[in-house]
Amino acid sequence: MKIFNILFICIYTISGFYHPAFGQSDVEKLDAYFLKKMKQSGIIGLQVGMVREGKFVWQGSYGKVNNSTGQLVNDSTLFMIASSSKPVTALGILKLCSDGQLNLDDPINKYLPFSITNPYNPTVDITIRMLLSHVGGFKDNWGLLDPLYTVQEGGDSPIALKDLVSKYFTPGREYYDSALNFSAEPPGKIWAYSNMGYATLGYIIECITGKSFDQYMQEEIFGPLGMNNSYWFLRNIPHNNIARPHVLADNKDDSIRVLPHYGYPDYPDGQLRTTVKDYAKTIELIFNDGKVGGSSFIKPEL
């Protein structure tokens, strides 16, 4: 069985490939290129965008939202962008830092209502910067996390972020496993990709602000940046223009099956559904030294 998720792709470039005066023939060449790549890769639907010199300059939308209904991708189609959500969660942390509500080198336990300690290195602090950089010593216990996925129409996990993080990192709780949840190496010493690190960052945002993670991100990040078509939960999306995951059945006719939407409790690490135009707002922020409309939004040194 081969999974064919409908893809969300952004192309970001500083120079080359685009000129403000490019015409219809250039757009046609881009269209032909991406349609060819879609066919070669077996992609059902695709959205592509370009940022140049700090500005969103072009977008292309191709293929289908749902292979069964034939609904076509357009520029407003939402895509679940998986781990490309992590930089957006990191932006939430950087906003709090810019506003003086945290320091990146603070221990995470300064903000949590319970302590998270590496059982192999209990005297070493785990800092916010470590989690941002995937060096916090957290491991993703997929034997636990995979069964927590919610695969059904509606798709949002019923497990609160607080419950997931506390049960995962507190000795004696139901999701705790010292060997599977933590690295034996001291925090800060080795790089190991960590979804649970970003779930914890999302919960830290909740602890500092007193708001749910998704509420904080909507009010303090999406709203100010003009990301008006970005959502963490299916229940908040006011339309059905959402790309569906697909699977190519492992049989002779290679039939394509449309899968339900899904979700998971560690959602700050990958559950954002957005458009290429909305996501480009975060890239524009980087190119523009943390400024939005000429005003500082994130301190440029961050």
Residue pairs with C-beta under 8 A, 6 or more apart in sequence:
1 247
1 248
1 249
1 250
2 42
2 247
2 248
2 250
3 245
3 246
3 247
3 248
4 42
4 43
4 44
4 245
4 246
4 247
4 248
4 256
5 80
5 245
5 246
6 43
6 44
6 45
6 46
6 63
6 64
6 65
6 73
6 79
6 243
6 244
6 245
6 246
7 43
7 45
7 46
7 47
7 79
8 46
8 47
8 79
8 80
8 81
8 84
8 243
8 274
8 276
8 279
9 46
9 47
9 48
9 276
10 48
10 49
10 50
10 51
10 276
10 279
10 280
10 283
11 17
11 48
11 49
11 50
12 50
12 51
12 280
12 283
13 50
13 51
13 52
14 52
14 53
14 287
15 52
17 50
18 50
18 52
18 57
18 58
20 57
27 58
27 60
30 48
30 58
30 60
31 60
31 62
34 46
34 48
34 60
34 62
35 62
37 43
38 46
38 62
38 63
42 248
43 63
44 63
44 64
44 67
44 246
44 256
45 62
45 63
45 64
45 65
45 73
45 77
45 243
46 60
46 61
46 62
46 63
46 73
47 59
47 60
47 61
47 62
47 73
47 75
47 77
47 79
47 275
47 276
48 59
48 60
48 61
48 62
48 276
49 56
49 58
49 59
49 60
49 276
49 277
49 279
49 280
50 56
50 57
50 58
50 59
51 57
51 280
51 283
51 284
51 287
53 287
54 284
54 287
54 288
55 284
56 277
56 280
56 281
56 284
59 75
59 276
59 277
61 73
61 74
61 75
61 77
62 73
63 72
63 73
64 70
64 71
64 72
64 73
65 71
65 72
65 73
65 77
65 241
65 242
65 243
65 244
66 244
66 258
67 244
67 246
67 256
67 258
68 258
71 241
73 243
74 241
75 275
75 276
75 277
76 229
76 241
76 275
77 241
77 242
77 243
77 275
78 229
78 231
78 237
78 241
78 242
78 243
78 273
78 274
78 275
79 243
79 273
79 274
79 275
79 276
80 242
80 243
80 245
80 261
80 270
80 271
80 272
80 273
81 270
81 272
81 273
81 274
81 279
82 270
83 195
83 269
83 270
84 270
84 272
84 279
85 268
85 269
85 270
85 271
85 272
86 198
86 268
86 269
86 270
87 282
88 217
88 221
88 272
88 279
88 282
89 198
89 201
89 202
89 217
89 268
89 269
90 132
90 198
90 201
91 221
91 282
91 285
91 298
92 201
92 202
92 205
92 213
92 216
92 217
92 220
92 221
93 102
93 104
93 128
93 132
93 201
93 204
93 205
94 298
94 299
94 302
95 220
95 221
95 297
95 298
96 102
96 205
96 208
96 209
97 103
97 104
97 299
97 302
98 290
98 296
98 297
98 298
98 299
98 302
101 208
101 209
102 111
102 128
102 204
102 208
103 128
104 127
104 128
104 129
104 132
104 302
105 127
105 128
105 129
106 127
106 128
107 125
107 126
107 127
108 116
108 126
108 127
108 128
108 131
108 136
108 200
108 204
109 115
109 116
109 117
109 125
109 126
111 204
111 207
111 208
112 203
112 204
112 207
113 207
114 166
114 169
114 170
116 126
116 169
116 170
116 200
117 126
118 124
118 126
118 137
118 182
118 183
118 186
118 187
119 171
119 178
119 182
120 178
120 182
120 183
120 184
120 185
120 186
121 137
121 185
121 186
121 187
124 186
124 187
124 188
125 187
126 136
126 137
126 187
127 136
127 187
127 188
128 201
128 204
130 136
130 137
130 187
130 188
130 197
131 138
131 194
131 197
131 198
131 200
131 201
132 197
132 201
133 191
134 191
134 192
134 193
134 194
134 197
135 187
135 188
135 189
135 190
135 191
135 192
136 187
136 188
136 194
136 197
136 200
137 182
137 183
137 185
137 186
137 187
137 188
137 189
137 190
137 192
138 181
138 182
138 183
138 192
138 194
138 196
138 197
138 200
139 180
139 181
139 182
139 183
139 192
139 194
139 196
140 193
140 194
140 195
140 196
141 168
141 175
141 177
141 180
141 181
141 196
143 180
144 168
144 175
144 177
144 180
145 195
145 196
145 264
145 266
148 157
148 159
148 164
148 264
148 265
148 266
149 157
149 262
149 263
149 264
150 156
150 157
150 158
150 262
150 263
150 264
151 259
151 260
151 262
152 260
152 262
153 260
153 261
154 234
154 235
154 261
155 234
155 260
155 261
155 262
155 263
156 233
156 234
156 235
156 263
157 263
157 264
157 265
157 267
159 265
160 265
161 199
161 202
161 203
161 206
161 212
161 213
161 265
161 266
161 267
161 268
162 203
162 206
163 265
164 175
164 199
164 265
164 266
165 196
165 199
165 200
165 203
166 173
167 173
167 174
167 175
167 176
168 175
168 176
168 181
168 196
169 176
169 181
169 200
170 176
171 178
175 181
181 196
183 190
183 192
195 266
195 269
195 270
196 266
196 269
197 269
198 266
198 268
198 269
199 265
199 266
199 267
199 268
199 269
201 268
202 213
202 267
202 268
202 269
203 213
203 268
205 211
205 213
205 216
205 217
206 212
206 213
206 216
209 216
211 219
213 232
213 267
213 268
214 231
214 232
214 233
214 236
217 232
221 227
222 228
222 230
222 278
224 292
224 297
225 281
225 282
225 285
225 292
225 297
226 278
226 281
227 274
227 278
227 279
227 281
227 282
228 278
229 274
229 275
229 277
229 278
230 272
230 273
230 274
230 275
230 278
230 279
231 237
231 272
231 273
231 274
232 267
232 268
232 271
232 272
232 273
233 263
233 267
233 271
234 242
234 261
234 263
234 273
237 273
242 261
242 273
244 258
244 259
244 260
244 261
245 258
245 259
245 261
245 262
246 256
246 257
246 258
246 259
247 256
247 257
247 259
248 254
248 255
248 256
248 257
249 255
249 256
249 257
263 271
264 270
264 271
285 291
285 292
285 297
285 298
289 300
290 296
290 297
290 298
290 299
290 300
290 302
291 297
291 300
